[in-house]
Amino acid sequence: MLNTLNRILKRTIPESARNAIVKFYLLNSPDRYAREISSGQMRDLITVWELIINHQGWLRSRLASECLDAQAKPIPWYTYPAIEYLSKIDWTGLSIFEFGSGNSSLWWAERAKTVTSVEFNLQWFERVRARLPQNAKVLYKPDPQDYIHSLQAGYDVIVIDGLTHNYGRLRCAEQAIAAVPPHGLIILDNADCLPRSTNLLRSQGLLEIDFAGIYPLNTEAGVTSLFFGPEWKPIFISPNHPSPAVGGKIQNWEDPQHEYQTDRIDLHVAHT
């Protein structure tokens, strides 16, 4: 069975990932399962692996030590389901504020009117600032109180994805509640680790939708939660929303011709 696995992997998976998959197989499959699994089932297993490590760009991110899609373009360090949903929305004309900065700043800057981020780590601040386009800026606020109170009114989307110690994200959530407009959105990353912050945001009558899944770079799953204001009305990029999922097939069951296309799409192609 291991020989069959190796043959399939050589045709579909880069060598850098192949050893990791084989190791996973050996560590997690008792002998009785190894004897029972068929080559067809193994191909299905590898197909699922491909959806994660190739189409979504997880392997590229892991090798580069930064969050990238399948085409090496920056993506946020949110869960993949959250990235997919956000990628389907037209953010033209909207202003974004981020508690925290990084590849998400570049991702938002490519889509929104303006992006303002705040950062407390000097080395990271300098790295991010050097890469930002003209419609984005990052503020350096090493003092936690200055960091938390750097948010002003006037932003449509507020992202809480930075300071963690001393209830940092809870304090940022308090500021976000005061600043978000009725049509706005608050994004809380690592929400599964922040019960007080999520409870606070829910208590304000915001609509919560949790996007659970794996992250770029990470080897464990997590949750990115979106909290929508009462007047939230997104404009979707595709007239046929929802557009195909990453790794999915481009097909329309309600098209008169009912023609199927079998090519899978990756995280970049899905939203361009």
The 8 nearest C-alpha neighbors of each residue, nearest first, counted from 0:
[[1, 3, 2, 4, 33, 34, 38, 36],
 [0, 2, 4, 3, 5, 21, 33, 25],
 [3, 1, 5, 4, 0, 6, 7, 8],
 [4, 2, 0, 6, 1, 5, 7, 38],
 [5, 3, 1, 7, 2, 6, 8, 0],
 [4, 6, 8, 2, 3, 7, 9, 1],
 [7, 5, 3, 9, 8, 4, 2, 10],
 [8, 6, 4, 10, 5, 9, 3, 11],
 [7, 9, 5, 12, 11, 10, 6, 4],
 [10, 8, 6, 7, 11, 12, 5, 13],
 [11, 9, 8, 7, 12, 6, 13, 5],
 [10, 12, 8, 9, 7, 13, 45, 49],
 [11, 13, 8, 9, 17, 10, 14, 16],
 [14, 12, 15, 16, 17, 11, 9, 8],
 [13, 15, 17, 16, 12, 18, 9, 8],
 [16, 14, 13, 17, 18, 19, 12, 58],
 [17, 15, 19, 14, 13, 18, 20, 12],
 [18, 16, 14, 20, 19, 15, 12, 13],
 [19, 17, 21, 20, 16, 22, 15, 14],
 [18, 20, 22, 16, 17, 21, 23, 15],
 [21, 19, 23, 17, 22, 18, 24, 16],
 [22, 20, 24, 18, 23, 19, 25, 17],
 [21, 23, 19, 25, 20, 24, 18, 26],
 [24, 22, 20, 26, 21, 25, 27, 19],
 [25, 23, 21, 22, 27, 26, 28, 20],
 [24, 26, 22, 23, 27, 28, 21, 29],
 [27, 25, 23, 24, 28, 22, 29, 21],
 [26, 28, 24, 25, 23, 29, 22, 32],
 [27, 29, 24, 25, 32, 26, 33, 30],
 [30, 28, 31, 32, 33, 27, 25, 26],
 [29, 31, 33, 32, 34, 28, 35, 25],
 [30, 32, 34, 33, 29, 35, 28, 36],
 [33, 31, 35, 34, 30, 29, 28, 36],
 [32, 34, 30, 31, 35, 36, 28, 29],
 [35, 33, 31, 32, 36, 30, 0, 37],
 [34, 36, 32, 33, 31, 37, 30, 0],
 [37, 35, 33, 34, 32, 40, 38, 41],
 [38, 36, 40, 39, 41, 35, 0, 34],
 [37, 39, 41, 40, 42, 3, 36, 4],
 [40, 38, 42, 41, 37, 43, 36, 44],
 [41, 39, 43, 37, 42, 38, 36, 44],
 [40, 42, 38, 44, 39, 43, 37, 45],
 [41, 43, 39, 45, 44, 40, 46, 38],
 [44, 42, 46, 40, 41, 45, 39, 47],
 [45, 43, 41, 47, 42, 46, 40, 48],
 [44, 46, 48, 42, 47, 43, 49, 41],
 [47, 45, 43, 49, 48, 44, 42, 50],
 [48, 46, 50, 44, 49, 45, 43, 51],
 [47, 49, 45, 51, 46, 50, 52, 44],
 [50, 48, 46, 53, 52, 47, 51, 45],
 [51, 49, 54, 47, 246, 48, 53, 52],
 [52, 50, 55, 49, 48, 53, 57, 54],
 [51, 53, 57, 58, 49, 56, 50, 48],
 [54, 52, 56, 49, 55, 51, 50, 69],
 [55, 53, 265, 50, 56, 69, 246, 266],
 [56, 54, 266, 51, 53, 57, 69, 265],
 [55, 57, 69, 68, 53, 59, 54, 52],
 [56, 58, 52, 60, 215, 59, 55, 51],
 [59, 57, 52, 61, 60, 56, 62, 53],
 [58, 60, 56, 62, 61, 57, 63, 67],
 [61, 59, 66, 67, 57, 63, 65, 58],
 [60, 62, 216, 58, 64, 59, 63, 57],
 [61, 63, 59, 60, 64, 58, 65, 216],
 [62, 64, 60, 65, 61, 59, 66, 67],
 [65, 63, 61, 62, 60, 216, 66, 59],
 [66, 64, 60, 63, 67, 61, 216, 102],
 [65, 67, 60, 74, 215, 73, 76, 75],
 [68, 66, 73, 71, 60, 72, 74, 65],
 [67, 69, 56, 71, 70, 72, 266, 55],
 [68, 70, 56, 71, 54, 55, 266, 267],
 [69, 71, 68, 72, 267, 67, 56, 266],
 [72, 70, 67, 68, 69, 73, 59, 56],
 [71, 73, 67, 68, 70, 74, 69, 267],
 [74, 72, 67, 102, 106, 66, 68, 105],
 [73, 75, 67, 66, 106, 103, 102, 68],
 [76, 74, 103, 77, 102, 66, 106, 73],
 [75, 77, 66, 215, 214, 74, 103, 78],
 [78, 76, 75, 223, 214, 81, 82, 79],
 [79, 77, 214, 81, 213, 212, 80, 223],
 [78, 80, 82, 81, 214, 83, 213, 77],
 [81, 79, 83, 82, 78, 210, 84, 212],
 [82, 80, 84, 210, 78, 79, 83, 85],
 [83, 81, 79, 85, 80, 84, 86, 77],
 [84, 82, 80, 86, 81, 85, 79, 87],
 [83, 85, 81, 86, 82, 87, 80, 88],
 [84, 86, 82, 87, 83, 88, 81, 89],
 [87, 85, 83, 84, 88, 82, 270, 89],
 [86, 88, 85, 84, 236, 235, 270, 83],
 [89, 87, 235, 236, 86, 85, 234, 90],
 [88, 90, 236, 234, 235, 91, 87, 110],
 [89, 91, 111, 93, 110, 88, 92, 112],
 [92, 90, 111, 93, 89, 112, 110, 94],
 [91, 93, 112, 111, 90, 94, 113, 89],
 [94, 92, 112, 111, 90, 91, 155, 95],
 [95, 93, 113, 154, 155, 112, 114, 111],
 [94, 96, 114, 156, 154, 157, 155, 113],
 [97, 95, 157, 115, 116, 114, 158, 156],
 [98, 96, 116, 158, 99, 157, 159, 115],
 [97, 99, 159, 161, 117, 160, 158, 116],
 [100, 98, 161, 160, 118, 97, 117, 116],
 [101, 99, 116, 104, 118, 103, 117, 97],
 [100, 102, 103, 104, 127, 105, 99, 75],
 [103, 101, 105, 73, 104, 75, 74, 106],
 [102, 104, 75, 106, 101, 105, 74, 107],
 [105, 103, 102, 107, 101, 106, 100, 108],
 [106, 104, 108, 102, 103, 107, 109, 131],
 [105, 107, 103, 104, 109, 108, 74, 73],
 [106, 108, 110, 104, 109, 105, 111, 103],
 [109, 107, 105, 110, 111, 106, 114, 135],
 [110, 108, 107, 106, 111, 105, 112, 132],
 [109, 111, 107, 108, 90, 91, 106, 112],
 [112, 110, 91, 90, 93, 108, 113, 107],
 [111, 113, 92, 93, 94, 91, 134, 110],
 [114, 112, 94, 134, 111, 135, 95, 108],
 [115, 113, 135, 95, 108, 96, 94, 136],
 [116, 114, 96, 136, 137, 135, 95, 97],
 [117, 115, 97, 137, 100, 96, 98, 138],
 [116, 118, 138, 137, 98, 99, 139, 97],
 [117, 119, 139, 99, 120, 124, 140, 138],
 [120, 118, 141, 140, 139, 121, 146, 117],
 [119, 121, 123, 122, 118, 124, 141, 139],
 [122, 120, 124, 123, 125, 119, 139, 141],
 [123, 121, 125, 124, 120, 126, 127, 119],
 [122, 124, 126, 120, 125, 121, 127, 118],
 [123, 125, 121, 127, 122, 126, 118, 120],
 [126, 124, 128, 122, 123, 127, 121, 129],
 [125, 127, 123, 124, 129, 128, 122, 130],
 [126, 128, 124, 130, 129, 125, 101, 123],
 [127, 129, 125, 131, 130, 126, 124, 137],
 [130, 128, 127, 126, 131, 125, 124, 132],
 [129, 131, 127, 128, 132, 126, 105, 125],
 [130, 132, 128, 135, 129, 105, 127, 133],
 [133, 131, 134, 135, 130, 108, 105, 136],
 [132, 134, 135, 131, 136, 108, 113, 114],
 [133, 135, 113, 132, 108, 114, 112, 136],
 [136, 134, 114, 133, 113, 132, 115, 131],
 [135, 137, 115, 116, 114, 138, 131, 128],
 [136, 138, 116, 117, 115, 128, 139, 118],
 [139, 137, 117, 118, 116, 140, 136, 115],
 [138, 140, 118, 119, 117, 141, 124, 137],
 [139, 141, 119, 146, 142, 145, 118, 138],
 [142, 140, 119, 143, 139, 120, 146, 118],
 [141, 143, 145, 144, 140, 146, 119, 147],
 [144, 142, 146, 145, 147, 141, 140, 119],
 [143, 145, 147, 146, 142, 148, 149, 140],
 [146, 144, 148, 142, 143, 147, 140, 149],
 [145, 147, 143, 140, 144, 149, 148, 142],
 [148, 146, 144, 171, 145, 149, 143, 170],
 [147, 149, 145, 150, 146, 144, 174, 151],
 [148, 150, 146, 147, 145, 151, 117, 140],
 [151, 149, 148, 152, 174, 147, 96, 175],
 [152, 150, 149, 178, 153, 154, 148, 174],
 [153, 151, 178, 154, 150, 179, 177, 180],
 [152, 154, 151, 155, 178, 94, 180, 179],
 [155, 153, 94, 95, 156, 152, 96, 179],
 [154, 156, 183, 94, 93, 95, 184, 180],
 [155, 157, 184, 95, 183, 154, 185, 96],
 [158, 156, 185, 96, 97, 95, 186, 184],
 [157, 159, 97, 186, 185, 98, 160, 96],
 [160, 158, 98, 187, 186, 161, 97, 188],
 [159, 161, 99, 188, 98, 158, 187, 162],
 [162, 160, 99, 98, 159, 163, 168, 100],
 [161, 163, 167, 168, 164, 160, 99, 98],
 [162, 164, 167, 168, 166, 161, 165, 160],
 [165, 163, 167, 166, 162, 168, 143, 161],
 [166, 164, 167, 163, 168, 162, 169, 170],
 [167, 165, 169, 164, 168, 163, 170, 162],
 [168, 166, 163, 162, 170, 165, 164, 169],
 [167, 169, 171, 170, 163, 166, 172, 162],
 [168, 170, 196, 172, 166, 171, 167, 173],
 [169, 171, 173, 167, 168, 172, 166, 174],
 [170, 172, 168, 174, 173, 169, 147, 175],
 [173, 171, 175, 169, 170, 174, 168, 176],
 [174, 172, 170, 176, 171, 175, 169, 177],
 [173, 175, 171, 177, 172, 176, 178, 170],
 [174, 176, 172, 178, 177, 173, 179, 171],
 [177, 175, 173, 174, 178, 179, 172, 200],
 [176, 178, 174, 175, 179, 173, 152, 180],
 [179, 177, 152, 175, 176, 174, 180, 151],
 [178, 180, 176, 183, 175, 177, 155, 181],
 [179, 181, 183, 182, 178, 155, 228, 154],
 [182, 180, 228, 230, 183, 229, 179, 231],
 [183, 181, 231, 230, 228, 180, 229, 232],
 [184, 182, 155, 180, 228, 181, 156, 179],
 [183, 185, 227, 156, 226, 228, 157, 186],
 [186, 184, 157, 226, 158, 156, 225, 187],
 [187, 185, 158, 225, 224, 159, 157, 226],
 [188, 186, 159, 224, 190, 223, 158, 225],
 [187, 189, 223, 190, 160, 224, 159, 186],
 [190, 188, 222, 191, 223, 192, 221, 187],
 [189, 191, 193, 188, 192, 222, 223, 187],
 [190, 192, 189, 193, 222, 221, 194, 223],
 [193, 191, 190, 189, 194, 222, 221, 188],
 [192, 194, 190, 196, 191, 195, 197, 189],
 [195, 193, 197, 196, 198, 192, 191, 190],
 [196, 194, 198, 197, 193, 199, 169, 200],
 [197, 195, 169, 199, 193, 198, 194, 200],
 [196, 198, 200, 194, 199, 195, 201, 193],
 [199, 197, 195, 201, 196, 200, 194, 202],
 [200, 198, 196, 202, 197, 201, 195, 203],
 [199, 201, 197, 202, 203, 198, 196, 205],
 [202, 200, 198, 203, 199, 205, 204, 197],
 [201, 203, 199, 200, 204, 198, 205, 197],
 [204, 202, 201, 200, 205, 199, 176, 198],
 [203, 205, 202, 201, 206, 200, 229, 228],
 [204, 206, 228, 227, 226, 201, 203, 207],
 [205, 207, 227, 226, 204, 208, 228, 201],
 [208, 206, 226, 225, 205, 209, 227, 224],
 [207, 209, 225, 224, 226, 210, 206, 227],
 [210, 208, 224, 223, 211, 225, 222, 207],
 [211, 209, 223, 81, 222, 80, 224, 208],
 [210, 212, 222, 221, 209, 223, 78, 80],
 [213, 211, 220, 78, 221, 79, 80, 222],
 [212, 214, 220, 78, 219, 221, 79, 217],
 [215, 213, 78, 217, 79, 77, 216, 220],
 [214, 216, 57, 66, 217, 60, 76, 213],
 [217, 215, 61, 60, 214, 57, 66, 218],
 [218, 216, 214, 219, 215, 213, 220, 61],
 [217, 219, 216, 220, 213, 214, 215, 61],
 [220, 218, 217, 213, 221, 214, 212, 216],
 [219, 221, 213, 212, 214, 218, 211, 222],
 [220, 222, 212, 211, 213, 189, 191, 219],
 [223, 221, 211, 189, 210, 190, 191, 224],
 [222, 224, 188, 210, 189, 190, 78, 187],
 [225, 223, 209, 187, 208, 210, 186, 190],
 [224, 226, 186, 208, 207, 185, 187, 209],
 [227, 225, 207, 185, 206, 205, 184, 186],
 [228, 226, 184, 206, 205, 231, 183, 225],
 [227, 229, 181, 182, 183, 231, 205, 230],
 [230, 228, 181, 231, 182, 227, 205, 206],
 [231, 229, 182, 181, 228, 232, 183, 227],
 [232, 230, 182, 228, 229, 183, 227, 233],
 [233, 231, 230, 234, 182, 183, 229, 228],
 [234, 232, 235, 231, 88, 89, 90, 182],
 [233, 235, 89, 88, 236, 232, 90, 87],
 [234, 236, 88, 89, 237, 87, 233, 240],
 [237, 235, 89, 88, 87, 238, 234, 240],
 [236, 238, 239, 240, 235, 242, 87, 241],
 [239, 237, 240, 236, 235, 241, 242, 234],
 [240, 238, 237, 241, 242, 236, 235, 243],
 [241, 239, 242, 237, 238, 235, 236, 87],
 [240, 242, 239, 243, 237, 87, 244, 235],
 [241, 243, 240, 239, 237, 244, 269, 87],
 [244, 242, 247, 249, 241, 248, 245, 269],
 [245, 243, 247, 246, 242, 269, 83, 248],
 [244, 246, 265, 247, 266, 264, 269, 55],
 [245, 247, 263, 264, 50, 265, 54, 244],
 [248, 246, 244, 245, 263, 243, 264, 249],
 [247, 249, 263, 261, 250, 262, 260, 243],
 [250, 248, 260, 243, 247, 261, 259, 251],
 [249, 251, 259, 248, 260, 252, 258, 257],
 [250, 252, 254, 253, 257, 249, 258, 259],
 [251, 253, 257, 254, 250, 258, 255, 259],
 [252, 254, 251, 255, 257, 256, 250, 258],
 [253, 255, 257, 251, 256, 252, 258, 250],
 [256, 254, 257, 253, 252, 258, 251, 259],
 [255, 257, 254, 258, 253, 252, 251, 259],
 [256, 258, 254, 255, 252, 251, 259, 253],
 [259, 257, 256, 260, 250, 251, 254, 252],
 [260, 258, 250, 261, 257, 249, 251, 248],
 [259, 261, 249, 262, 250, 248, 258, 263],
 [260, 262, 248, 259, 263, 249, 250, 247],
 [263, 261, 260, 248, 264, 249, 247, 246],
 [262, 264, 246, 248, 247, 261, 265, 249],
 [263, 265, 246, 245, 269, 268, 247, 262],
 [264, 266, 54, 245, 268, 267, 246, 55],
 [265, 267, 55, 245, 269, 68, 268, 69],
 [268, 266, 269, 265, 270, 68, 70, 69],
 [267, 269, 265, 271, 270, 266, 264, 70],
 [270, 268, 266, 267, 265, 264, 271, 245],
 [269, 271, 268, 267, 86, 87, 266, 242],
 [270, 268, 269, 267, 86, 236, 87, 266]]
